[in-house]
Amino acid sequence: MAQNDLMSNAEDVADQFLRVTKQYLPHIARLCLISTFLEDGIRMWFQWSEQKEYIETTWGCGFFLATLFVLINLLGQLGGCILILSRNFVQYACFGLFGIIALQTVAYSILWDPKFLMRNLALGGGLLLLLAESRSEGRSMFAGVPTMRESSPKQYMQLGGRVLLVLMFMTLLHFDTSFLSILQNLVGTALIVLVAIGFKTKLAALTLVIWLLAINVYFNAFWTIPAYKPMHDFLKYDFFQTTSVIGGLLLVVALGPGGVSMDEKKKEW
């Protein structure tokens, strides 16, 4: 009984949070989601020579292809961010950013690093949710026109987005025997399973946002490291990638889990 009361109170708090932030939450979510692309695009501008030299040296592809790679990353990321924030051609912007993720996964050999690969996939999950949101907005323009039940592409995008987002948390699990690590792993695993299957989704996603935000600020505090040290760039990269995943989770909080979820099935029961 006490456990049910606690869950009910937590859901009331989450609902109250959503009511207060309903107008602003999607905008904050989108800004968080594109933050890693924005930061990386700006970095391509300021580190043009270093990035070009790295690609040219690593792949032996020559000056032209290395320059083209950096240019595509710079324009693709900054252009995509501008389109998403201005709410213009969002679907095309998402597809472009999917392409950037795939390109960087190959170019920087992320494909062979499970941790960074899972983080890139989580980032792709956030973009899937943004794509689903843009489809909702497009359909809302014809609100008076009779439509079928929620379109399958959108609800499966939301499912795929939720599942991919939780991969970020797989990289945060610590496999040691300390009580704190075991507790963190158990709670974290329970929350990511709830988000993946779409049960108590908004509450679970909001809890993960708070948890991930705390971890991000504590462990990825790049501003405390001098800019000339390599660790500064490493932590900065981690910080903005994690912020983008937070944006994806905020979209889950704002939009709900979609049609393929236990929360939705409960309404039918």
Order of alpha helices (4+ residues) and beta strands (2+ residues): alpha-alpha-alpha-alpha-alpha-alpha-alpha-alpha-alpha-alpha-alpha-alpha
